[in-house]
Amino acid sequence: MNSLVLFGLLLIIVLIIAIQNLILIKRRKKKFDFIPLVLFLFFGVLWYFLVEMPYKKFWTQKTMVGFVEKEGTPKSGTLVLFKNGSFGASYHHADYSCTYQGDYEIIDNQLILKRTDIMELTDSIFTTKYLINRKNGVLKPTENEFLKIEISKIIE
């Protein structure tokens, strides 16, 4: 919502400057100033890439996507592993969602999320160590009090 308001203000400012330029062209025979138009297009494209892109990390590929849901509560989570060694752990609640970024490492069949505060930040939806079971399509936590993550997509 904030970016939409800022983009609207930028549009109004560019329109005012363009109208002022057109008045100066008509009265004093000056040339049209393209700098505000170029700045508006630049910020419009930048806004699209940063806010509206459907894939937030368009510079790298996803290698795995998993989902976990805590039964009887409005809590769930999505874990996305990227090819560049980073992950995004999204914690979904009934009325909001937060994504926490970090790096991961896979040693043998064990996934290690290199973010020690992920348990506290996601209200114990995610932990730092999982065993990868490709046959059943799950990430099984090494600690019993956490839930299994169902793997929905693996891209090799």
ROSELO-184431 format. One record per residue (C-alpha): residue number from 0; residue in three letters; x, y, z. Coordinates in Angstrom, 1 decimal, always signed. Layout:
REM residues N
[site NUM 'ALA' [X Y Z]]
...
END
This chain:
REM residues 156
[site 0 'MET' [+0.0 +0.0 +0.0]]
[site 1 'ASN' [+2.9 +2.3 +0.8]]
[site 2 'SER' [+4.5 +1.8 -2.6]]
[site 3 'LEU' [+1.2 +2.4 -4.3]]
[site 4 'VAL' [+0.9 +5.8 -2.6]]
[site 5 'LEU' [+4.5 +6.7 -3.4]]
[site 6 'PHE' [+4.0 +5.7 -7.0]]
[site 7 'GLY' [+0.8 +7.8 -7.2]]
[site 8 'LEU' [+2.6 +10.8 -5.7]]
[site 9 'LEU' [+5.4 +10.3 -8.3]]
[site 10 'LEU' [+2.8 +10.2 -11.1]]
[site 11 'ILE' [+1.2 +13.4 -9.9]]
[site 12 'ILE' [+4.5 +15.2 -9.7]]
[site 13 'VAL' [+5.5 +14.1 -13.2]]
[site 14 'LEU' [+2.1 +15.2 -14.6]]
[site 15 'ILE' [+2.5 +18.6 -12.9]]
[site 16 'ILE' [+6.0 +19.0 -14.4]]
[site 17 'ALA' [+4.8 +17.8 -17.8]]
[site 18 'ILE' [+1.9 +20.3 -17.8]]
[site 19 'GLN' [+4.3 +23.1 -16.7]]
[site 20 'ASN' [+6.7 +22.1 -19.6]]
[site 21 'LEU' [+3.9 +22.2 -22.1]]
[site 22 'ILE' [+2.8 +25.7 -20.9]]
[site 23 'LEU' [+6.5 +26.9 -21.3]]
[site 24 'ILE' [+6.6 +25.3 -24.8]]
[site 25 'LYS' [+3.5 +27.1 -25.9]]
[site 26 'ARG' [+4.3 +30.6 -24.3]]
[site 27 'ARG' [+8.1 +30.8 -24.7]]
[site 28 'LYS' [+8.9 +28.3 -27.5]]
[site 29 'LYS' [+11.2 +26.3 -25.3]]
[site 30 'LYS' [+12.0 +22.6 -25.8]]
[site 31 'PHE' [+10.2 +19.8 -23.9]]
[site 32 'ASP' [+12.1 +18.5 -20.9]]
[site 33 'PHE' [+12.3 +14.7 -21.0]]
[site 34 'ILE' [+14.1 +14.2 -17.7]]
[site 35 'PRO' [+10.9 +13.9 -15.6]]
[site 36 'LEU' [+9.5 +11.4 -18.1]]
[site 37 'VAL' [+12.7 +9.3 -18.1]]
[site 38 'LEU' [+12.8 +9.4 -14.3]]
[site 39 'PHE' [+9.2 +8.3 -14.1]]
[site 40 'LEU' [+9.8 +5.4 -16.5]]
[site 41 'PHE' [+12.9 +4.4 -14.6]]
[site 42 'PHE' [+11.2 +4.3 -11.2]]
[site 43 'GLY' [+8.2 +2.5 -12.8]]
[site 44 'VAL' [+10.3 -0.3 -14.1]]
[site 45 'LEU' [+12.3 -0.5 -10.8]]
[site 46 'TRP' [+9.0 -0.6 -8.8]]
[site 47 'TYR' [+7.8 -3.5 -11.1]]
[site 48 'PHE' [+10.9 -5.5 -10.5]]
[site 49 'LEU' [+11.1 -5.0 -6.8]]
[site 50 'VAL' [+7.4 -5.1 -5.8]]
[site 51 'GLU' [+5.3 -6.7 -8.5]]
[site 52 'MET' [+7.5 -9.5 -9.7]]
[site 53 'PRO' [+5.7 -12.9 -9.2]]
[site 54 'TYR' [+9.1 -14.5 -8.4]]
[site 55 'LYS' [+10.8 -12.5 -5.7]]
[site 56 'LYS' [+14.3 -13.9 -6.4]]
[site 57 'PHE' [+14.2 -13.7 -10.2]]
[site 58 'TRP' [+18.0 -13.9 -10.4]]
[site 59 'THR' [+18.2 -17.5 -9.1]]
[site 60 'GLN' [+16.2 -20.7 -9.6]]
[site 61 'LYS' [+14.2 -22.7 -7.0]]
[site 62 'THR' [+15.5 -26.2 -6.3]]
[site 63 'MET' [+12.8 -27.3 -3.8]]
[site 64 'VAL' [+9.5 -26.0 -2.4]]
[site 65 'GLY' [+7.9 -27.5 +0.7]]
[site 66 'PHE' [+4.8 -26.8 +2.8]]
[site 67 'VAL' [+3.9 -27.4 +6.4]]
[site 68 'GLU' [+0.6 -26.9 +8.1]]
[site 69 'LYS' [+0.0 -27.0 +11.9]]
[site 70 'GLU' [-3.4 -28.8 +12.3]]
[site 71 'GLY' [-6.0 -27.0 +14.4]]
[site 72 'THR' [-4.2 -23.6 +14.2]]
[site 73 'PRO' [-4.0 -20.9 +11.6]]
[site 74 'LYS' [-0.2 -21.4 +11.3]]
[site 75 'SER' [+1.5 -22.8 +8.3]]
[site 76 'GLY' [+4.8 -22.3 +6.5]]
[site 77 'THR' [+6.5 -22.5 +3.1]]
[site 78 'LEU' [+10.1 -23.4 +2.7]]
[site 79 'VAL' [+11.8 -22.6 -0.6]]
[site 80 'LEU' [+15.4 -23.6 -1.4]]
[site 81 'PHE' [+17.3 -21.7 -4.1]]
[site 82 'LYS' [+20.1 -22.8 -6.4]]
[site 83 'ASN' [+22.5 -20.2 -5.0]]
[site 84 'GLY' [+22.4 -21.7 -1.5]]
[site 85 'SER' [+19.9 -19.5 +0.1]]
[site 86 'PHE' [+16.4 -20.2 +1.4]]
[site 87 'GLY' [+13.2 -18.4 +2.2]]
[site 88 'ALA' [+11.1 -19.6 +5.1]]
[site 89 'SER' [+7.7 -18.0 +5.0]]
[site 90 'TYR' [+5.6 -18.2 +8.2]]
[site 91 'HIS' [+1.9 -17.8 +7.4]]
[site 92 'HIS' [-0.6 -16.8 +10.1]]
[site 93 'ALA' [-4.3 -16.1 +9.7]]
[site 94 'ASP' [-3.9 -12.4 +9.0]]
[site 95 'TYR' [-0.2 -11.9 +8.0]]
[site 96 'SER' [+2.8 -13.6 +6.5]]
[site 97 'CYS' [+6.6 -13.1 +7.1]]
[site 98 'THR' [+9.5 -14.5 +5.0]]
[site 99 'TYR' [+12.8 -15.0 +6.6]]
[site 100 'GLN' [+15.9 -15.4 +4.5]]
[site 101 'GLY' [+19.1 -17.3 +5.1]]
[site 102 'ASP' [+21.6 -19.8 +3.7]]
[site 103 'TYR' [+21.4 -23.6 +3.7]]
[site 104 'GLU' [+23.7 -26.5 +3.3]]
[site 105 'ILE' [+23.0 -30.1 +2.3]]
[site 106 'ILE' [+25.3 -32.7 +3.7]]
[site 107 'ASP' [+24.5 -36.3 +2.7]]
[site 108 'ASN' [+20.7 -36.4 +3.2]]
[site 109 'GLN' [+20.6 -33.7 +5.8]]
[site 110 'LEU' [+19.4 -30.2 +5.2]]
[site 111 'ILE' [+20.8 -27.6 +7.5]]
[site 112 'LEU' [+19.3 -24.1 +7.6]]
[site 113 'LYS' [+22.0 -21.7 +8.7]]
[site 114 'ARG' [+19.8 -19.4 +10.7]]
[site 115 'THR' [+19.8 -20.1 +14.4]]
[site 116 'ASP' [+16.8 -17.9 +15.2]]
[site 117 'ILE' [+14.4 -19.5 +12.7]]
[site 118 'MET' [+12.6 -21.4 +15.4]]
[site 119 'GLU' [+11.7 -18.3 +17.4]]
[site 120 'LEU' [+10.9 -16.2 +14.4]]
[site 121 'THR' [+8.5 -18.7 +12.9]]
[site 122 'ASP' [+6.8 -19.8 +16.2]]
[site 123 'SER' [+8.3 -23.3 +16.0]]
[site 124 'ILE' [+7.1 -24.0 +12.5]]
[site 125 'PHE' [+10.6 -24.5 +11.2]]
[site 126 'THR' [+13.8 -25.9 +12.8]]
[site 127 'THR' [+17.4 -25.8 +11.6]]
[site 128 'LYS' [+18.0 -29.5 +10.7]]
[site 129 'TYR' [+15.9 -31.9 +8.5]]
[site 130 'LEU' [+16.5 -35.3 +7.0]]
[site 131 'ILE' [+15.6 -35.4 +3.3]]
[site 132 'ASN' [+13.4 -38.3 +2.3]]
[site 133 'ARG' [+13.1 -38.0 -1.5]]
[site 134 'LYS' [+11.2 -41.3 -1.8]]
[site 135 'ASN' [+8.3 -40.1 +0.3]]
[site 136 'GLY' [+8.7 -36.4 -0.6]]
[site 137 'VAL' [+9.2 -35.1 +3.0]]
[site 138 'LEU' [+11.7 -33.2 +5.1]]
[site 139 'LYS' [+11.7 -34.9 +8.5]]
[site 140 'PRO' [+13.0 -32.7 +11.4]]
[site 141 'THR' [+15.7 -34.2 +13.5]]
[site 142 'GLU' [+13.8 -32.9 +16.6]]
[site 143 'ASN' [+10.5 -34.6 +17.4]]
[site 144 'GLU' [+8.5 -31.6 +18.4]]
[site 145 'PHE' [+8.5 -30.1 +14.9]]
[site 146 'LEU' [+6.3 -31.1 +12.0]]
[site 147 'LYS' [+7.3 -32.8 +8.7]]
[site 148 'ILE' [+7.5 -30.6 +5.6]]
[site 149 'GLU' [+5.8 -32.0 +2.6]]
[site 150 'ILE' [+7.9 -31.4 -0.5]]
[site 151 'SER' [+5.7 -30.2 -3.3]]
[site 152 'LYS' [+8.4 -29.6 -6.0]]
[site 153 'ILE' [+12.0 -30.7 -6.4]]
[site 154 'ILE' [+13.9 -29.3 -9.4]]
[site 155 'GLU' [+17.3 -30.9 -9.9]]
END
